[in-house]
Amino acid sequence: MTDETRSEGADRIRLTAHVHGHVQGVGFRWWTRSRALELGLVGYASNQADGRVLVVAEGPRDSAVALLDALRSGATPGRVDLVVERVDEPRGDLEGFVER
């Protein structure tokens, strides 16, 4: 692996975000998908049984951070009370960005 390949790989991340609030039944997953696609991310947004939405996105670090900022922006459908995120190494197992 060259230094250039390493630096490109290091710039890619997997963002996992649990979004708390009134985020189901308000178009939140569709809105998240739209933002993610605009940012060139792959992944999904999924309703959880406890009322949260799980967002998993992989791509360039700056794009993932921009999505996280958008989730916290106050400009989302519904109401976001809290976003709890985790950043990991990308797995490369995602294609497109879908609503689940």
Secondary structure, DSSP 8 states (H G I E B T S, - for coil): --HHHHHHHHTEEEEEEEEEEE-SSSSHHHHHHHHHHHTT-EEEEEE-TTS-EEEEEEEEHHHHHHHHHHHTSS-SSSEEEEEEEEEE-------SEEE-
